[in-house]
Amino acid sequence: MTGMPQRAEGGYLRFLAWVAAVTASITVLGFVPTRHLGGPQAVPALLAGCLIGALGSALGGLVVALRRGGTPADRLNSVLMAMLARLAAVFVLGAAAVLSGRFERTALLLWIAISYAALLVVDTMYALREGTNGRRE
């Protein structure tokens, strides 16, 4: 990743590792209940919903990583832009998945919401860490 300071690269890679770990945990924990309640056709919706949440989270984290530093107002703006980018990505990808008709709609929307909420914790921790540039204030 050129153009990004070394510390920012390492922080973003750690963030992506957390996103992957939380997404994998959600997927594993949700597999049996989804298959039991929605049938085998709901499992692809589980996978797609969790992937959509993870992609939105990764995009939001990228915005924070690329816009780190500067004044407190700049850092606040980067966090707000990251939230908007994440929401827009999840909305666009979720709408495309629903409109494609390839996934069971209820399970897809449920797992998008669950992954979005779970990854919001990871995103918030990353934004706070990067927003203070590693300092405790």
Secondary structure, 3 states (H helix, E strand, C coil): CCCCCHHHHHHHHHHHHHHHHHHHHHHHHHHHHHHHHHCHHHHHHHHHHHHHHHHHHHHHHHHHHHCCCCCHHHHHHHHHHHHHHHHHHHHHHHHHHHHHCCCCHHHHHHHHHHHHHHHHHHHHHHHHHHHCCCCCC
